[in-house]
Amino acid sequence: MDARFDLFDNKVSARFAKQFAGAGLVIHRSSLPSSTQELVSLRASQINGCGWCIDMHTKEAAAAGESAVRLNLVAAWRESTVFTEAEQAALALAEEGSRLADAHDGVSDETWARVREHYDDDQVAALVCLVALINAANRLAVIVHQRGGSYEPGMFAAATS
């Protein structure tokens, strides 16, 4: 299946993408560990079935030195021993924040408390914004059928500099 629409080749969506990338840069430059950012983005993308974003975040994480074992276990992080307690809290937030329709309360108090144990205010802000941003990115790509497989690490670095 080909993409329905080229968001990268349209004047309106290209302007939007530049602003979207700017928002992402705020998170990227925060004190939230970059490995946590990639793991959270990968997990939300898996939940939302976004091949483009799974491709991007897997490759970016690997290029930054993330191990294949950890990347392969993100989908089963609860049944794994390779993630820190802080990463587990972030992954739980990513899941609950991505599956809002599955639970009437959204993010549970237990998950929120675990996140607050491990992250300071700036990191919590970055984490919440990241979950919202990756879910929006997933929706953009899924709606237009942006396919995974062609992403190259660093591909969008110029757009965010």
C-alpha positions in Angstrom: 0.0 0.0 0.0 1.4 3.4 -1.0 1.0 6.5 1.1 -2.3 8.3 0.5 -0.8 11.7 0.7 2.7 13.1 0.8 2.8 15.3 3.9 6.4 16.2 3.1 5.5 17.7 -0.3 2.6 19.9 0.7 3.0 23.6 1.6 0.6 23.5 4.5 1.7 20.3 6.0 5.4 21.2 5.5 4.9 24.4 7.5 3.1 22.4 10.2 5.9 19.8 10.2 8.5 22.5 10.8 6.5 23.8 13.9 6.0 20.2 15.0 9.7 19.5 14.7 10.3 22.6 16.8 8.1 21.3 19.6 10.0 18.0 19.4 13.3 19.9 19.7 12.1 21.4 23.1 11.7 17.8 24.4 14.9 16.6 22.8 16.9 19.3 24.5 15.3 18.7 27.9 16.9 16.7 30.7 14.8 13.7 30.1 17.3 11.0 29.0 17.4 10.6 25.2 17.2 6.8 25.6 14.0 7.2 27.6 12.6 9.5 24.9 13.3 6.9 22.2 11.9 4.0 24.3 8.7 6.0 25.0 8.3 7.0 21.4 8.8 3.4 20.3 6.3 2.0 22.7 3.6 4.5 21.9 4.2 3.9 18.2 3.9 0.1 18.7 0.6 0.6 20.4 -0.7 2.8 17.7 0.6 0.6 14.9 2.7 3.3 13.3 5.3 1.6 11.1 6.9 4.9 10.1 7.5 5.9 13.7 8.5 2.4 14.8 11.1 2.4 12.0 12.3 5.9 12.9 12.6 5.5 16.7 14.1 2.0 16.5 16.8 3.2 14.1 17.5 6.4 16.0 17.8 4.5 19.3 20.2 2.0 17.7 22.3 4.7 16.1 22.6 6.3 19.6 23.9 3.0 21.0 20.7 1.4 22.3 21.1 -2.4 22.4 19.1 -4.7 20.2 18.0 -6.7 23.3 16.3 -3.6 24.8 14.8 -2.5 21.6 13.4 -6.0 20.9 11.9 -6.1 24.4 10.1 -2.8 24.5 6.8 -4.3 23.6 7.2 -6.8 26.5 8.8 -4.4 29.0 6.8 -5.7 31.9 8.1 -9.2 31.3 11.7 -8.1 30.9 14.7 -7.4 33.2 16.5 -4.9 31.0 14.7 -1.7 31.9 15.3 0.5 35.0 12.5 1.4 37.3 12.5 4.9 35.9 12.2 3.5 32.3 9.4 1.2 33.4 7.5 4.2 34.9 8.0 6.1 31.7 6.9 3.1 29.6 3.8 2.7 31.8 3.0 6.4 31.3 3.5 6.0 27.5 1.1 3.1 27.4 -1.6 4.6 29.6 -1.3 8.0 27.9 -1.6 6.3 24.5 -4.6 4.1 25.4 -6.8 6.8 26.9 -10.0 5.3 25.5 -9.2 2.0 27.2 -9.5 3.4 30.8 -11.9 6.1 31.9 -9.3 7.6 34.2 -6.5 7.8 31.7 -3.2 7.6 33.5 -3.6 5.8 36.8 -2.5 7.4 40.1 -0.1 4.5 40.6 1.7 5.2 37.3 1.7 8.9 38.0 3.3 8.3 41.4 5.9 6.0 39.9 6.8 8.7 37.3 7.1 11.4 40.1 9.4 9.1 42.0 11.9 9.0 39.2 11.7 12.3 37.3 12.0 16.0 38.3 9.4 18.6 37.2 11.2 19.4 33.9 11.5 15.8 33.0 7.9 15.1 33.9 6.9 18.0 31.7 9.1 16.7 28.8 7.7 13.2 29.3 4.0 14.3 29.2 4.7 16.5 26.2 6.5 13.6 24.5 3.6 11.2 25.0 1.3 13.7 23.5 3.6 14.6 20.6 4.4 11.0 19.6 0.7 10.1 19.7 0.0 13.0 17.3 2.9 11.9 15.0 1.5 8.4 15.0 -1.9 9.6 13.9 -0.5 11.8 11.1 1.5 8.9 9.7 -1.2 6.3 10.1 -3.9 8.5 8.5 -1.9 9.0 5.3 -0.4 5.4 5.4 3.2 6.6 5.7 5.0 3.3 5.5 8.0 2.2 7.6 11.3 0.9 6.2 12.9 3.8 4.4 13.9 6.0 7.4 17.6 6.7 7.8 19.0 7.9 11.2 19.4 11.7 11.3 17.1 12.2 8.3 15.3 15.1 9.9 18.2 16.7 11.7 18.3 19.7 9.3 14.6 20.4 10.0 15.2 20.7 13.7 18.5 22.7 13.7 
